[in-house]
């Protein structure tokens, strides 16, 4: 997740097209094959359904922090994003979890069939092992609101630069219905 979080930070912090393309190409050059596939799925909006209602995430974060709900709501109102708000209010992690993007995605998909108690345990352990940028991505993925400010054209240009495949062929290849397995 660390590598993917670095990619997102690079893409979101730049307003230069070439810098965004270079960040995506670098990710593709260094990520493992399963992570590349998840990168493509997430950047094209083919993400799995959220396994946990974001209201549960809020409740669990308030339990951890002891913050009153009104303060959370004021913070959320200022920040404008629940995943980011949660990441900002949570205490520093006590552990370090090192998993690939594909591992996280597999676990998030499997989480859908877990009990609420198992979901809570998983989320709390995850929050306690991720730093702010990784928590932010985790919260976006688990809450089902992962959207990135990269157009399809920009994505296709990065894929073309990475692969050497013509943009029209790439566009045709990633369109339609497909899933990550």
Secondary structure as UniProt FT lines:
FT   HELIX           2..13
FT   HELIX           17..30
FT   HELIX           33..43
FT   TURN            44..45
FT   HELIX           54..65
FT   HELIX           69..79
FT   HELIX           82..89
FT   HELIX           101..111
FT   TURN            112..113
FT   HELIX           116..127
FT   TURN            128..129
FT   HELIX           132..142
FT   TURN            143..144
FT   HELIX           152..163
FT   HELIX           167..174
//
